[in-house]
């Protein structure tokens, strides 16, 4: 049984995309979890796990109540997102560049997977889709722009990289 598992893992490893296995910046960076009361749950993670609360929203926000936490603010804006709305549960992959983000975006579209939304989140650009089991996935690129969590506006990732950068006010 263990030998069969190793053979499967080797087979999977040989089928990795170059974009996924290439840069160290690419990989899972945060998770979004459901919380009945995001503020109270954030206090738990702050007090028990030593994380820092770096943002959030109240129940009257259009996205509902949320909280964002990090254990390394110099590395990631947040590593844990808590949402009262279960529809926002997800896990997120960070990519190293806008070009890599657009490559993932087109790869998802080429597989005929529906992109649920693409957003300019200020500090990042992200798009969202589901895996075959319905789990929500976020792929994002950090823009280098500092802003509060929960800024968002739609963005068109089908545009050229130059157009997206110009829209963000970023240099090439």
WOFENZI-V383911 format. One record per pair of residues at least 4 apart in sequence whose ideal C-beta (glycine too) atoms are under 6 Angstrom apart, sorted by the first residue. I is the first residue (numbers start at 1). J is the second residue. D is the distance in Angstrom with one decimal. If there is no record, write none. Layout:
# WOFENZI-V383911
I_J_D + I_J_D
This chain:
# WOFENZI-V383911
16_20_5.3 + 16_21_4.3 + 18_22_5.5 + 19_100_5.9 + 19_103_5.6 + 23_96_4.6 + 25_96_3.6 + 26_95_5.2 + 26_96_5.8 + 28_91_6.0 + 28_93_5.7 + 29_76_5.7 + 29_92_5.6 + 29_94_4.2 + 30_78_5.7 + 30_79_4.8 + 30_92_4.8 + 31_91_4.9 + 32_81_4.1 + 32_83_5.9 + 32_88_5.5 + 32_89_5.4 + 32_90_4.3 + 33_82_5.7 + 34_86_4.6 + 34_89_5.3 + 35_41_3.9 + 35_82_4.1 + 38_42_6.0 + 38_65_4.8 + 38_66_5.2 + 38_67_4.0 + 38_82_4.0 + 38_84_5.7 + 39_67_5.8 + 41_82_5.2 + 42_53_5.0 + 42_67_3.6 + 42_69_5.8 + 42_82_5.9 + 43_47_5.9 + 44_48_5.6 + 45_49_4.8 + 45_51_4.7 + 45_69_5.3 + 46_51_5.6 + 46_53_5.6 + 51_69_4.2 + 51_71_5.0 + 52_70_5.6 + 53_69_5.6 + 54_68_5.2 + 54_70_5.4 + 54_78_5.8 + 55_68_4.1 + 55_148_5.9 + 55_149_3.1 + 56_66_5.1 + 56_67_3.8 + 56_68_5.8 + 57_61_3.6 + 57_66_4.8 + 57_150_5.5 + 59_65_4.5 + 64_84_4.7 + 64_85_4.4 + 65_84_4.0 + 66_83_5.1 + 67_82_4.5 + 68_78_3.9 + 68_81_5.3 + 68_149_4.6 + 69_80_4.5 + 70_76_5.7 + 70_78_5.0 + 70_79_5.1 + 77_123_5.3 + 83_88_3.9 + 90_136_3.9 + 90_138_5.2 + 92_138_3.8 + 92_140_6.0 + 93_139_5.0 + 94_140_5.8 + 95_100_4.1 + 95_101_5.0 + 95_141_5.2 + 96_100_5.5 + 98_141_5.4 + 98_161_5.4 + 99_161_5.9 + 101_141_4.1 + 102_157_5.8 + 104_139_4.9 + 105_127_5.6 + 105_157_4.6 + 106_110_6.0 + 108_113_4.7 + 108_129_5.4 + 113_129_5.2 + 115_127_5.4 + 115_129_5.2 + 116_128_4.5 + 116_129_5.9 + 117_128_5.3 + 118_127_4.1 + 118_155_5.2 + 118_157_4.9 + 119_126_5.5 + 119_152_4.7 + 120_125_5.6 + 120_153_5.0 + 120_155_4.2 + 121_126_5.7 + 121_152_5.2 + 122_145_5.6 + 122_147_3.5 + 122_151_4.0 + 123_145_5.8 + 123_147_5.3 + 124_140_4.3 + 124_142_5.1 + 124_143_5.9 + 125_141_5.4 + 125_155_5.9 + 126_138_5.1 + 126_140_3.8 + 127_139_5.9 + 128_138_5.3 + 129_137_5.8 + 130_134_5.2 + 130_136_5.6 + 131_135_4.8 + 131_137_6.0 + 143_168_6.0 + 147_151_5.1 + 159_163_3.9 + 159_164_5.4 + 165_170_4.4 + 165_172_5.9
